[in-house]
Amino acid sequence: MSTEDFAKKKEALSSEDKMKIFSLVVAKLPQNEVQNLSVILEDGITTQEFDEVNATLKKYLSEKELSQLMDILNKY
């Protein structure tokens, strides 16, 4: 996903959805992983980076939490 496409999707997120994503990720991931994800997502995301983000989220989030996260992201 290009930087421009990613920025559009990020801007389209409602404040409520941003807070849900933030609370899910920050509550479950160690600080260093949150920082790593932030760096990866800053300038768009490649397929390889997507796989890395997905693996990180699967390591720390339950199936239910992943499902909630995907439901939010798939709205946009």
All heavy atoms as a GROMACS GRO file, in nm:
protein
  608
    1MET      N    1   0.086  -0.117   0.000
    1MET     CA    2   0.000   0.000   0.000
    1MET      C    3   0.090   0.123   0.000
    1MET      O    4   0.183   0.132   0.079
    1MET     CB    5  -0.089  -0.004   0.124
    1MET     CG    6  -0.182   0.114   0.138
    1MET     SD    7  -0.285   0.109   0.286
    1MET     CE    8  -0.376  -0.040   0.262
    2SER      N    9   0.061   0.214  -0.088
    2SER     CA   10   0.143   0.335  -0.097
    2SER      C   11   0.122   0.424   0.025
    2SER      O   12   0.023   0.411   0.097
    2SER     CB   13   0.109   0.413  -0.223
    2SER     OG   14  -0.018   0.475  -0.210
    3THR      N   15   0.213   0.516   0.042
    3THR     CA   16   0.202   0.612   0.151
    3THR      C   17   0.072   0.692   0.138
    3THR      O   18   0.002   0.715   0.236
    3THR     CB   19   0.322   0.708   0.150
    3THR    OG1   20   0.442   0.631   0.161
    3THR    CG2   21   0.316   0.807   0.263
    4GLU      N   22   0.039   0.730   0.015
    4GLU     CA   23  -0.082   0.808  -0.008
    4GLU      C   24  -0.207   0.728   0.026
    4GLU      O   25  -0.298   0.778   0.092
    4GLU     CB   26  -0.086   0.852  -0.154
    4GLU     CG   27  -0.201   0.943  -0.188
    4GLU     CD   28  -0.195   0.989  -0.332
    4GLU    OE1   29  -0.092   1.048  -0.372
    4GLU    OE2   30  -0.293   0.965  -0.403
    5ASP      N   31  -0.213   0.602  -0.020
    5ASP     CA   32  -0.328   0.516   0.010
    5ASP      C   33  -0.342   0.495   0.160
    5ASP      O   34  -0.451   0.498   0.215
    5ASP     CB   35  -0.317   0.381  -0.059
    5ASP     CG   36  -0.332   0.390  -0.210
    5ASP    OD1   37  -0.388   0.490  -0.258
    5ASP    OD2   38  -0.288   0.296  -0.279
    6PHE      N   39  -0.229   0.470   0.225
    6PHE     CA   40  -0.231   0.447   0.369
    6PHE      C   41  -0.280   0.572   0.442
    6PHE      O   42  -0.362   0.564   0.534
    6PHE     CB   43  -0.092   0.406   0.419
    6PHE     CG   44  -0.090   0.372   0.564
    6PHE    CD1   45  -0.140   0.251   0.610
    6PHE    CD2   46  -0.038   0.460   0.657
    6PHE    CE1   47  -0.140   0.220   0.745
    6PHE    CE2   48  -0.037   0.430   0.792
    6PHE     CZ   49  -0.087   0.309   0.835
    7ALA      N   50  -0.232   0.688   0.399
    7ALA     CA   51  -0.272   0.813   0.463
    7ALA      C   52  -0.422   0.837   0.447
    7ALA      O   53  -0.489   0.881   0.542
    7ALA     CB   54  -0.193   0.930   0.405
    8LYS      N   55  -0.477   0.806   0.331
    8LYS     CA   56  -0.620   0.821   0.308
    8LYS      C   57  -0.701   0.731   0.401
    8LYS      O   58  -0.801   0.774   0.459
    8LYS     CB   59  -0.655   0.790   0.162
    8LYS     CG   60  -0.615   0.897   0.066
    8LYS     CD   61  -0.651   0.857  -0.076
    8LYS     CE   62  -0.600   0.959  -0.176
    8LYS     NZ   63  -0.628   0.918  -0.315
    9LYS      N   64  -0.658   0.606   0.414
    9LYS     CA   65  -0.729   0.514   0.502
    9LYS      C   66  -0.719   0.559   0.647
    9LYS      O   67  -0.815   0.552   0.722
    9LYS     CB   68  -0.676   0.372   0.486
    9LYS     CG   69  -0.719   0.307   0.356
    9LYS     CD   70  -0.687   0.160   0.356
    9LYS     CE   71  -0.726   0.098   0.227
    9LYS     NZ   72  -0.864   0.056   0.222
   10LYS      N   73  -0.601   0.604   0.685
   10LYS     CA   74  -0.581   0.650   0.823
   10LYS      C   75  -0.669   0.770   0.853
   10LYS      O   76  -0.730   0.778   0.960
   10LYS     CB   77  -0.433   0.684   0.844
   10LYS     CG   78  -0.396   0.712   0.988
   10LYS     CD   79  -0.247   0.717   1.008
   10LYS     CE   80  -0.188   0.844   0.960
   10LYS     NZ   81  -0.048   0.865   0.997
   11GLU      N   82  -0.681   0.862   0.758
   11GLU     CA   83  -0.765   0.980   0.777
   11GLU      C   84  -0.914   0.945   0.778
   11GLU      O   85  -0.994   1.013   0.842
   11GLU     CB   86  -0.737   1.084   0.667
   11GLU     CG   87  -0.602   1.150   0.680
   11GLU     CD   88  -0.586   1.226   0.811
   11GLU    OE1   89  -0.679   1.296   0.854
   11GLU    OE2   90  -0.478   1.213   0.872
   12ALA      N   91  -0.951   0.838   0.708
   12ALA     CA   92  -1.092   0.798   0.700
   12ALA      C   93  -1.141   0.735   0.831
   12ALA      O   94  -1.261   0.734   0.857
   12ALA     CB   95  -1.112   0.699   0.585
   13LEU      N   96  -1.050   0.686   0.912
   13LEU     CA   97  -1.089   0.625   1.039
   13LEU      C   98  -1.158   0.726   1.128
   13LEU      O   99  -1.111   0.838   1.145
   13LEU     CB  100  -0.966   0.571   1.114
   13LEU     CG  101  -0.901   0.444   1.063
   13LEU    CD1  102  -0.767   0.423   1.131
   13LEU    CD2  103  -0.991   0.324   1.086
   14SER      N  104  -1.269   0.685   1.185
   14SER     CA  105  -1.337   0.773   1.280
   14SER      C  106  -1.256   0.783   1.408
   14SER      O  107  -1.172   0.696   1.437
   14SER     CB  108  -1.477   0.718   1.311
   14SER     OG  109  -1.467   0.600   1.390
   15SER      N  110  -1.280   0.886   1.485
   15SER     CA  111  -1.210   0.901   1.613
   15SER      C  112  -1.237   0.782   1.704
   15SER      O  113  -1.148   0.734   1.774
   15SER     CB  114  -1.254   1.030   1.682
   15SER     OG  115  -1.214   1.141   1.607
   16GLU      N  116  -1.361   0.735   1.702
   16GLU     CA  117  -1.397   0.620   1.785
   16GLU      C  118  -1.319   0.496   1.744
   16GLU      O  119  -1.267   0.424   1.830
   16GLU     CB  120  -1.547   0.593   1.773
   16GLU     CG  121  -1.595   0.478   1.858
   16GLU     CD  122  -1.744   0.452   1.842
   16GLU    OE1  123  -1.817   0.540   1.790
   16GLU    OE2  124  -1.787   0.343   1.882
   17ASP      N  125  -1.307   0.472   1.614
   17ASP     CA  126  -1.232   0.356   1.566
   17ASP      C  127  -1.084   0.369   1.596
   17ASP      O  128  -1.018   0.271   1.631
   17ASP     CB  129  -1.256   0.334   1.416
   17ASP     CG  130  -1.392   0.273   1.388
   17ASP    OD1  131  -1.454   0.216   1.481
   17ASP    OD2  132  -1.439   0.282   1.272
   18LYS      N  133  -1.030   0.489   1.583
   18LYS     CA  134  -0.890   0.511   1.618
   18LYS      C  135  -0.864   0.478   1.764
   18LYS      O  136  -0.764   0.415   1.798
   18LYS     CB  137  -0.849   0.656   1.589
   18LYS     CG  138  -0.834   0.687   1.443
   18LYS     CD  139  -0.796   0.834   1.424
   18LYS     CE  140  -0.792   0.870   1.277
   18LYS     NZ  141  -0.762   1.012   1.255
   19MET      N  142  -0.956   0.519   1.850
   19MET     CA  143  -0.941   0.491   1.994
   19MET      C  144  -0.951   0.341   2.022
   19MET      O  145  -0.877   0.289   2.105
   19MET     CB  146  -1.045   0.568   2.075
   19MET     CG  147  -1.018   0.716   2.083
   19MET     SD  148  -0.853   0.757   2.148
   19MET     CE  149  -0.865   0.691   2.312
   20LYS      N  150  -1.041   0.272   1.955
   20LYS     CA  151  -1.053   0.127   1.973
   20LYS      C  152  -0.925   0.057   1.932
   20LYS      O  153  -0.876  -0.031   2.002
   20LYS     CB  154  -1.171   0.073   1.892
   20LYS     CG  155  -1.306   0.105   1.949
   20LYS     CD  156  -1.416   0.049   1.860
   20LYS     CE  157  -1.553   0.093   1.905
   20LYS     NZ  158  -1.658   0.048   1.812
   21ILE      N  159  -0.871   0.095   1.816
   21ILE     CA  160  -0.747   0.035   1.768
   21ILE      C  161  -0.635   0.064   1.867
   21ILE      O  162  -0.560  -0.027   1.906
   21ILE     CB  163  -0.711   0.087   1.627
   21ILE    CG1  164  -0.812   0.035   1.525
   21ILE    CG2  165  -0.569   0.046   1.589
   21ILE    CD1  166  -0.801   0.101   1.388
   22PHE      N  167  -0.623   0.189   1.907
   22PHE     CA  168  -0.519   0.229   2.000
   22PHE      C  169  -0.528   0.152   2.131
   22PHE      O  170  -0.429   0.099   2.180
   22PHE     CB  171  -0.528   0.380   2.026
   22PHE     CG  172  -0.424   0.432   2.119
   22PHE    CD1  173  -0.296   0.456   2.075
   22PHE    CD2  174  -0.455   0.459   2.252
   22PHE    CE1  175  -0.198   0.504   2.161
   22PHE    CE2  176  -0.358   0.507   2.339
   22PHE     CZ  177  -0.230   0.530   2.293
   23SER      N  178  -0.650   0.140   2.185
   23SER     CA  179  -0.664   0.072   2.314
   23SER      C  180  -0.635  -0.076   2.301
   23SER      O  181  -0.577  -0.135   2.392
   23SER     CB  182  -0.803   0.096   2.372
   23SER     OG  183  -0.903   0.040   2.291
   24LEU      N  184  -0.672  -0.138   2.191
   24LEU     CA  185  -0.640  -0.279   2.171
   24LEU      C  186  -0.490  -0.302   2.164
   24LEU      O  187  -0.435  -0.388   2.231
   24LEU     CB  188  -0.702  -0.330   2.040
   24LEU     CG  189  -0.840  -0.391   2.044
   24LEU    CD1  190  -0.888  -0.422   1.902
   24LEU    CD2  191  -0.844  -0.516   2.128
   25VAL      N  192  -0.424  -0.223   2.081
   25VAL     CA  193  -0.282  -0.243   2.055
   25VAL      C  194  -0.198  -0.205   2.177
   25VAL      O  195  -0.112  -0.282   2.221
   25VAL     CB  196  -0.238  -0.164   1.930
   25VAL    CG1  197  -0.087  -0.165   1.913
   25VAL    CG2  198  -0.307  -0.220   1.806
   26VAL      N  199  -0.222  -0.089   2.234
   26VAL     CA  200  -0.140  -0.043   2.346
   26VAL      C  201  -0.160  -0.129   2.471
   26VAL      O  202  -0.065  -0.154   2.545
   26VAL     CB  203  -0.167   0.106   2.375
   26VAL    CG1  204  -0.101   0.152   2.504
   26VAL    CG2  205  -0.119   0.191   2.259
   27ALA      N  206  -0.281  -0.178   2.490
   27ALA     CA  207  -0.308  -0.260   2.609
   27ALA      C  208  -0.241  -0.396   2.603
   27ALA      O  209  -0.206  -0.453   2.706
   27ALA     CB  210  -0.459  -0.278   2.627
   28LYS      N  211  -0.221  -0.449   2.485
   28LYS     CA  212  -0.173  -0.586   2.472
   28LYS      C  213  -0.028  -0.600   2.428
   28LYS      O  214   0.036  -0.699   2.461
   28LYS     CB  215  -0.261  -0.661   2.370
   28LYS     CG  216  -0.404  -0.677   2.415
   28LYS     CD  217  -0.412  -0.771   2.532
   28LYS     CE  218  -0.554  -0.794   2.574
   28LYS     NZ  219  -0.569  -0.908   2.661
   29LEU      N  220   0.024  -0.506   2.354
   29LEU     CA  221   0.160  -0.518   2.301
   29LEU      C  222   0.261  -0.449   2.392
   29LEU      O  223   0.232  -0.343   2.449
   29LEU     CB  224   0.170  -0.455   2.162
   29LEU     CG  225   0.131  -0.542   2.044
   29LEU    CD1  226  -0.015  -0.577   2.045
   29LEU    CD2  227   0.170  -0.477   1.914
   30PRO      N  228   0.381  -0.506   2.403
   30PRO     CA  229   0.488  -0.437   2.477
   30PRO      C  230   0.522  -0.305   2.407
   30PRO      O  231   0.504  -0.292   2.285
   30PRO     CB  232   0.606  -0.534   2.468
   30PRO     CG  233   0.549  -0.666   2.427
   30PRO     CD  234   0.423  -0.636   2.352
   31GLN      N  235   0.571  -0.212   2.482
   31GLN     CA  236   0.602  -0.079   2.430
   31GLN      C  237   0.693  -0.084   2.308
   31GLN      O  238   0.672  -0.013   2.211
   31GLN     CB  239   0.665   0.008   2.540
   31GLN     CG  240   0.698   0.149   2.496
   31GLN     CD  241   0.575   0.231   2.458
   31GLN    OE1  242   0.467   0.210   2.511
   31GLN    NE2  243   0.591   0.322   2.365
   32ASN      N  244   0.796  -0.170   2.311
   32ASN     CA  245   0.888  -0.176   2.198
   32ASN      C  246   0.818  -0.225   2.071
   32ASN      O  247   0.851  -0.180   1.961
   32ASN     CB  248   1.010  -0.263   2.230
   32ASN     CG  249   0.975  -0.409   2.254
   32ASN    OD1  250   0.874  -0.440   2.318
   32ASN    ND2  251   1.056  -0.499   2.204
   33GLU      N  252   0.720  -0.313   2.084
   33GLU     CA  253   0.644  -0.360   1.968
   33GLU      C  254   0.553  -0.250   1.914
   33GLU      O  255   0.538  -0.235   1.793
   33GLU     CB  256   0.561  -0.484   2.002
   33GLU     CG  257   0.643  -0.608   2.033
   33GLU     CD  258   0.709  -0.671   1.912
   33GLU    OE1  259   0.712  -0.611   1.802
   33GLU    OE2  260   0.760  -0.782   1.927
   34VAL      N  261   0.493  -0.173   2.003
   34VAL     CA  262   0.410  -0.060   1.961
   34VAL      C  263   0.495   0.040   1.882
   34VAL      O  264   0.453   0.089   1.776
   34VAL     CB  265   0.342   0.008   2.081
   34VAL    CG1  266   0.269   0.136   2.039
   34VAL    CG2  267   0.246  -0.087   2.150
   35GLN      N  268   0.614   0.069   1.932
   35GLN     CA  269   0.703   0.161   1.863
   35GLN      C  270   0.746   0.106   1.727
   35GLN      O  271   0.750   0.180   1.628
   35GLN     CB  272   0.826   0.191   1.949
   35GLN     CG  273   0.795   0.275   2.070
   35GLN     CD  274   0.912   0.289   2.164
   35GLN    OE1  275   1.004   0.207   2.164
   35GLN    NE2  276   0.908   0.392   2.248
   36ASN      N  277   0.774  -0.023   1.721
   36ASN     CA  278   0.813  -0.087   1.596
   36ASN      C  279   0.700  -0.077   1.493
   36ASN      O  280   0.723  -0.043   1.377
   36ASN     CB  281   0.852  -0.233   1.620
   36ASN     CG  282   0.907  -0.299   1.498
   36ASN    OD1  283   0.987  -0.242   1.424
   36ASN    ND2  284   0.864  -0.422   1.472
   37LEU      N  285   0.577  -0.105   1.536
   37LEU     CA  286   0.462  -0.095   1.446
   37LEU      C  287   0.443   0.048   1.397
   37LEU      O  288   0.412   0.071   1.281
   37LEU     CB  289   0.335  -0.144   1.515
   37LEU     CG  290   0.325  -0.292   1.544
   37LEU    CD1  291   0.194  -0.324   1.615
   37LEU    CD2  292   0.337  -0.376   1.418
   38SER      N  293   0.463   0.142   1.486
   38SER     CA  294   0.450   0.283   1.449
   38SER      C  295   0.548   0.321   1.339
   38SER      O  296   0.511   0.388   1.243
   38SER     CB  297   0.471   0.370   1.572
   38SER     OG  298   0.461   0.505   1.539
   39VAL      N  299   0.671   0.276   1.352
   39VAL     CA  300   0.773   0.305   1.251
   39VAL      C  301   0.736   0.240   1.118
   39VAL      O  302   0.744   0.304   1.012
   39VAL     CB  303   0.912   0.256   1.298
   39VAL    CG1  304   1.014   0.260   1.186
   39VAL    CG2  305   0.960   0.339   1.416
   40ILE      N  306   0.692   0.116   1.122
   40ILE     CA  307   0.655   0.045   0.999
   40ILE      C  308   0.539   0.115   0.929
   40ILE      O  309   0.541   0.134   0.807
   40ILE     CB  310   0.617  -0.102   1.031
   40ILE    CG1  311   0.740  -0.181   1.072
   40ILE    CG2  312   0.549  -0.168   0.911
   40ILE    CD1  313   0.709  -0.321   1.124
   41LEU      N  314   0.438   0.155   1.004
   41LEU     CA  315   0.317   0.211   0.945
   41LEU      C  316   0.331   0.358   0.904
   41LEU      O  317   0.247   0.410   0.832
   41LEU     CB  318   0.201   0.195   1.044
   41LEU     CG  319   0.164   0.051   1.078
   41LEU    CD1  320   0.059   0.050   1.189
   41LEU    CD2  321   0.115  -0.024   0.956
   42GLU      N  322   0.436   0.421   0.948
   42GLU     CA  323   0.454   0.564   0.924
   42GLU      C  324   0.454   0.601   0.776
   42GLU      O  325   0.395   0.701   0.736
   42GLU     CB  326   0.585   0.608   0.989
   42GLU     CG  327   0.608   0.755   0.991
   42GLU     CD  328   0.731   0.788   1.071
   42GLU    OE1  329   0.738   0.750   1.188
   42GLU    OE2  330   0.821   0.852   1.014
   43ASP      N  331   0.520   0.523   0.694
   43ASP     CA  332   0.539   0.559   0.552
   43ASP      C  333   0.470   0.462   0.456
   43ASP      O  334   0.522   0.431   0.351
   43ASP     CB  335   0.688   0.563   0.518
   43ASP     CG  336   0.762   0.672   0.594
   43ASP    OD1  337   0.704   0.781   0.612
   43ASP    OD2  338   0.876   0.647   0.636
   44GLY      N  339   0.351   0.416   0.491
   44GLY     CA  340   0.286   0.316   0.408
   44GLY      C  341   0.335   0.178   0.449
   44GLY      O  342   0.414   0.164   0.543
   45ILE      N  343   0.290   0.076   0.376
   45ILE     CA  344   0.324  -0.058   0.420
   45ILE      C  345   0.340  -0.150   0.299
   45ILE      O  346   0.258  -0.149   0.208
   45ILE     CB  347   0.218  -0.111   0.519
   45ILE    CG1  348   0.259  -0.243   0.579
   45ILE    CG2  349   0.081  -0.115   0.458
   45ILE    CD1  350   0.178  -0.284   0.701
   46THR      N  351   0.448  -0.225   0.299
   46THR     CA  352   0.474  -0.322   0.193
   46THR      C  353   0.412  -0.456   0.232
   46THR      O  354   0.370  -0.475   0.347
   46THR     CB  355   0.625  -0.342   0.172
   46THR    OG1  356   0.679  -0.402   0.290
   46THR    CG2  357   0.696  -0.212   0.142
   47THR      N  358   0.410  -0.547   0.138
   47THR     CA  359   0.357  -0.682   0.166
   47THR      C  360   0.438  -0.749   0.277
   47THR      O  361   0.381  -0.810   0.367
   47THR     CB  362   0.360  -0.769   0.039
   47THR    OG1  363   0.284  -0.702  -0.062
   47THR    CG2  364   0.303  -0.905   0.064
   48GLN      N  365   0.569  -0.735   0.270
   48GLN     CA  366   0.655  -0.795   0.373
   48GLN      C  367   0.628  -0.732   0.509
   48GLN      O  368   0.619  -0.801   0.611
   48GLN     CB  369   0.802  -0.777   0.336
   48GLN     CG  370   0.897  -0.840   0.438
   48GLN     CD  371   1.043  -0.821   0.399
   48GLN    OE1  372   1.076  -0.772   0.292
   48GLN    NE2  373   1.131  -0.859   0.490
   49GLU      N  374   0.611  -0.600   0.512
   49GLU     CA  375   0.583  -0.532   0.637
   49GLU      C  376   0.445  -0.572   0.690
   49GLU      O  377   0.426  -0.588   0.810
   49GLU     CB  378   0.591  -0.381   0.620
   49GLU     CG  379   0.732  -0.332   0.600
   49GLU     CD  380   0.739  -0.186   0.558
   49GLU    OE1  381   0.646  -0.137   0.492
   49GLU    OE2  382   0.840  -0.121   0.591
   50PHE      N  383   0.348  -0.589   0.600
   50PHE     CA  384   0.216  -0.635   0.641
   50PHE      C  385   0.225  -0.770   0.711
   50PHE      O  386   0.164  -0.791   0.815
   50PHE     CB  387   0.120  -0.644   0.521
   50PHE     CG  388  -0.015  -0.698   0.560
   50PHE    CD1  389  -0.109  -0.617   0.620
   50PHE    CD2  390  -0.046  -0.833   0.540
   50PHE    CE1  391  -0.232  -0.668   0.659
   50PHE    CE2  392  -0.169  -0.884   0.577
   50PHE     CZ  393  -0.263  -0.802   0.637
   51ASP      N  394   0.303  -0.859   0.653
   51ASP     CA  395   0.322  -0.992   0.714
   51ASP      C  396   0.385  -0.980   0.852
   51ASP      O  397   0.347  -1.052   0.945
   51ASP     CB  398   0.406  -1.081   0.623
   51ASP     CG  399   0.335  -1.118   0.494
   51ASP    OD1  400   0.210  -1.108   0.487
   51ASP    OD2  401   0.405  -1.159   0.398
   52GLU      N  402   0.481  -0.889   0.865
   52GLU     CA  403   0.547  -0.868   0.995
   52GLU      C  404   0.449  -0.812   1.098
   52GLU      O  405   0.444  -0.858   1.213
   52GLU     CB  406   0.665  -0.771   0.976
   52GLU     CG  407   0.745  -0.747   1.102
   52GLU     CD  408   0.860  -0.649   1.080
   52GLU    OE1  409   0.905  -0.632   0.964
   52GLU    OE2  410   0.903  -0.589   1.179
   53VAL      N  411   0.368  -0.714   1.057
   53VAL     CA  412   0.268  -0.656   1.147
   53VAL      C  413   0.167  -0.762   1.188
   53VAL      O  414   0.132  -0.774   1.305
   53VAL     CB  415   0.197  -0.535   1.078
   53VAL    CG1  416   0.074  -0.492   1.157
   53VAL    CG2  417   0.294  -0.419   1.062
   54ASN      N  418   0.121  -0.838   1.091
   54ASN     CA  419   0.023  -0.944   1.118
   54ASN      C  420   0.079  -1.046   1.217
   54ASN      O  421   0.010  -1.086   1.311
   54ASN     CB  422  -0.017  -1.010   0.986
   54ASN     CG  423  -0.144  -1.089   0.998
   54ASN    OD1  424  -0.231  -1.057   1.077
   54ASN    ND2  425  -0.156  -1.192   0.916
   55ALA      N  426   0.203  -1.088   1.198
   55ALA     CA  427   0.266  -1.185   1.288
   55ALA      C  428   0.277  -1.128   1.430
   55ALA      O  429   0.252  -1.199   1.528
   55ALA     CB  430   0.403  -1.225   1.235
   56THR      N  431   0.313  -1.001   1.440
   56THR     CA  432   0.325  -0.937   1.571
   56THR      C  433   0.190  -0.932   1.641
   56THR      O  434   0.179  -0.966   1.759
   56THR     CB  435   0.382  -0.794   1.556
   56THR    OG1  436   0.512  -0.802   1.498
   56THR    CG2  437   0.390  -0.725   1.691
   57LEU      N  438   0.087  -0.892   1.567
   57LEU     CA  439  -0.046  -0.883   1.628
   57LEU      C  440  -0.096  -1.020   1.671
   57LEU      O  441  -0.155  -1.034   1.778
   57LEU     CB  442  -0.144  -0.818   1.530
   57LEU     CG  443  -0.117  -0.670   1.499
   57LEU    CD1  444  -0.212  -0.621   1.391
   57LEU    CD2  445  -0.128  -0.584   1.624
   58LYS      N  446  -0.072  -1.121   1.589
   58LYS     CA  447  -0.116  -1.257   1.624
   58LYS      C  448  -0.045  -1.310   1.749
   58LYS      O  449  -0.101  -1.389   1.823
   58LYS     CB  450  -0.091  -1.353   1.508
   58LYS     CG  451  -0.190  -1.339   1.397
   58LYS     CD  452  -0.165  -1.439   1.286
   58LYS     CE  453  -0.273  -1.430   1.181
   58LYS     NZ  454  -0.253  -1.527   1.074
   59LYS      N  455   0.077  -1.261   1.770
   59LYS     CA  456   0.154  -1.305   1.887
   59LYS      C  457   0.093  -1.252   2.017
   59LYS      O  458   0.097  -1.319   2.120
   59LYS     CB  459   0.299  -1.259   1.872
   59LYS     CG  460   0.389  -1.316   1.979
   59LYS     CD  461   0.539  -1.302   1.962
   59LYS     CE  462   0.601  -1.189   1.896
   59LYS     NZ  463   0.747  -1.182   1.910
   60TYR      N  464   0.035  -1.133   2.013
   60TYR     CA  465  -0.010  -1.068   2.136
   60TYR      C  466  -0.161  -1.056   2.153
   60TYR      O  467  -0.209  -1.037   2.264
   60TYR     CB  468   0.052  -0.929   2.148
   60TYR     CG  469   0.202  -0.933   2.162
   60TYR    CD1  470   0.284  -0.905   2.053
   60TYR    CD2  471   0.261  -0.968   2.282
   60TYR    CE1  472   0.422  -0.910   2.066
   60TYR    CE2  473   0.399  -0.973   2.296
   60TYR     CZ  474   0.479  -0.945   2.187
   60TYR     OH  475   0.616  -0.950   2.200
   61LEU      N  476  -0.236  -1.063   2.044
   61LEU     CA  477  -0.382  -1.046   2.053
   61LEU      C  478  -0.452  -1.180   2.042
   61LEU      O  479  -0.407  -1.270   1.971
   61LEU     CB  480  -0.432  -0.954   1.940
   61LEU     CG  481  -0.376  -0.812   1.936
   61LEU    CD1  482  -0.435  -0.737   1.817
   61LEU    CD2  483  -0.403  -0.738   2.064
   62SER      N  484  -0.564  -1.191   2.111
   62SER     CA  485  -0.646  -1.312   2.101
   62SER      C  486  -0.718  -1.312   1.967
   62SER      O  487  -0.722  -1.210   1.896
   62SER     CB  488  -0.750  -1.314   2.214
   62SER     OG  489  -0.846  -1.212   2.193
   63GLU      N  490  -0.778  -1.425   1.932
   63GLU     CA  491  -0.855  -1.433   1.807
   63GLU      C  492  -0.968  -1.330   1.806
   63GLU      O  493  -0.995  -1.267   1.705
   63GLU     CB  494  -0.912  -1.574   1.788
   63GLU     CG  495  -0.807  -1.677   1.751
   63GLU     CD  496  -0.746  -1.651   1.614
   63GLU    OE1  497  -0.819  -1.609   1.521
   63GLU    OE2  498  -0.624  -1.673   1.601
   64LYS      N  499  -1.033  -1.314   1.921
   64LYS     CA  500  -1.143  -1.218   1.932
   64LYS      C  501  -1.093  -1.075   1.909
   64LYS      O  502  -1.156  -0.997   1.838
   64LYS     CB  503  -1.210  -1.230   2.069
   64LYS     CG  504  -1.327  -1.136   2.089
   64LYS     CD  505  -1.390  -1.153   2.225
   64LYS     CE  506  -1.504  -1.053   2.243
   64LYS     NZ  507  -1.562  -1.061   2.376
   65GLU      N  508  -0.980  -1.041   1.969
   65GLU     CA  509  -0.924  -0.907   1.953
   65GLU      C  510  -0.880  -0.883   1.809
   65GLU      O  511  -0.902  -0.774   1.754
   65GLU     CB  512  -0.807  -0.888   2.049
   65GLU     CG  513  -0.851  -0.883   2.194
   65GLU     CD  514  -0.738  -0.907   2.292
   65GLU    OE1  515  -0.636  -0.969   2.256
   65GLU    OE2  516  -0.754  -0.864   2.408
   66LEU      N  517  -0.819  -0.984   1.747
   66LEU     CA  518  -0.780  -0.972   1.606
   66LEU      C  519  -0.903  -0.951   1.519
   66LEU      O  520  -0.901  -0.870   1.426
   66LEU     CB  521  -0.704  -1.096   1.560
   66LEU     CG  522  -0.556  -1.102   1.592
   66LEU    CD1  523  -0.500  -1.239   1.557
   66LEU    CD2  524  -0.482  -0.994   1.516
   67SER      N  525  -1.008  -1.023   1.549
   67SER     CA  526  -1.132  -1.011   1.473
   67SER      C  527  -1.189  -0.870   1.487
   67SER      O  528  -1.233  -0.810   1.388
   67SER     CB  529  -1.233  -1.114   1.521
   67SER     OG  530  -1.354  -1.102   1.453
   68GLN      N  531  -1.187  -0.816   1.608
   68GLN     CA  532  -1.236  -0.680   1.631
   68GLN      C  533  -1.154  -0.580   1.550
   68GLN      O  534  -1.209  -0.489   1.488
   68GLN     CB  535  -1.227  -0.643   1.780
   68GLN     CG  536  -1.326  -0.714   1.868
   68GLN     CD  537  -1.301  -0.684   2.016
   68GLN    OE1  538  -1.191  -0.650   2.056
   68GLN    NE2  539  -1.405  -0.699   2.096
   69LEU      N  540  -1.023  -0.597   1.553
   69LEU     CA  541  -0.934  -0.508   1.480
   69LEU      C  542  -0.961  -0.516   1.330
   69LEU      O  543  -0.972  -0.413   1.263
   69LEU     CB  544  -0.789  -0.545   1.512
   69LEU     CG  545  -0.680  -0.459   1.452
   69LEU    CD1  546  -0.692  -0.315   1.496
   69LEU    CD2  547  -0.544  -0.514   1.490
   70MET      N  548  -0.974  -0.636   1.277
   70MET     CA  549  -0.999  -0.653   1.134
   70MET      C  550  -1.137  -0.598   1.095
   70MET      O  551  -1.150  -0.539   0.988
   70MET     CB  552  -0.985  -0.799   1.094
   70MET     CG  553  -0.844  -0.854   1.106
   70MET     SD  554  -0.717  -0.748   1.029
   70MET     CE  555  -0.764  -0.755   0.859
   71ASP      N  556  -1.236  -0.614   1.181
   71ASP     CA  557  -1.368  -0.558   1.154
   71ASP      C  558  -1.361  -0.406   1.138
   71ASP      O  559  -1.423  -0.348   1.048
   71ASP     CB  560  -1.469  -0.594   1.264
   71ASP     CG  561  -1.511  -0.738   1.262
   71ASP    OD1  562  -1.486  -0.808   1.160
   71ASP    OD2  563  -1.570  -0.784   1.362
   72ILE      N  564  -1.284  -0.343   1.224
   72ILE     CA  565  -1.268  -0.197   1.218
   72ILE      C  566  -1.197  -0.159   1.088
   72ILE      O  567  -1.244  -0.072   1.013
   72ILE     CB  568  -1.188  -0.144   1.338
   72ILE    CG1  569  -1.269  -0.161   1.467
   72ILE    CG2  570  -1.152   0.004   1.317
   72ILE    CD1  571  -1.188  -0.137   1.592
   73LEU      N  572  -1.087  -0.224   1.059
   73LEU     CA  573  -1.008  -0.188   0.942
   73LEU      C  574  -1.080  -0.216   0.812
   73LEU      O  575  -1.064  -0.142   0.714
   73LEU     CB  576  -0.873  -0.260   0.946
   73LEU     CG  577  -0.782  -0.221   1.064
   73LEU    CD1  578  -0.657  -0.308   1.064
   73LEU    CD2  579  -0.746  -0.074   1.057
   74ASN      N  580  -1.159  -0.321   0.809
   74ASN     CA  581  -1.228  -0.358   0.686
   74ASN      C  582  -1.345  -0.264   0.653
   74ASN      O  583  -1.395  -0.266   0.540
   74ASN     CB  584  -1.277  -0.502   0.693
   74ASN     CG  585  -1.164  -0.601   0.678
   74ASN    OD1  586  -1.064  -0.573   0.612
   74ASN    ND2  587  -1.177  -0.716   0.741
   75LYS      N  588  -1.385  -0.181   0.748
   75LYS     CA  589  -1.489  -0.081   0.721
   75LYS      C  590  -1.439   0.024   0.623
   75LYS      O  591  -1.518   0.091   0.558
   75LYS     CB  592  -1.535  -0.012   0.849
   75LYS     CG  593  -1.616  -0.100   0.941
   75LYS     CD  594  -1.687  -0.019   1.047
   75LYS     CE  595  -1.598   0.043   1.149
   75LYS     NZ  596  -1.670   0.108   1.260
   76TYR      N  597  -1.310   0.038   0.615
   76TYR     CA  598  -1.249   0.145   0.536
   76TYR      C  599  -1.179   0.086   0.418
   76TYR      O  600  -1.125   0.127   0.334
   76TYR     CB  601  -1.154   0.228   0.623
   76TYR     CG  602  -1.223   0.283   0.744
   76TYR    CD1  603  -1.222   0.215   0.865
   76TYR    CD2  604  -1.295   0.401   0.738
   76TYR    CE1  605  -1.289   0.264   0.977
   76TYR    CE2  606  -1.359   0.452   0.849
   76TYR     CZ  607  -1.356   0.383   0.967
   76TYR     OH  608  -1.420   0.432   1.077
   0.00000   0.00000   0.00000
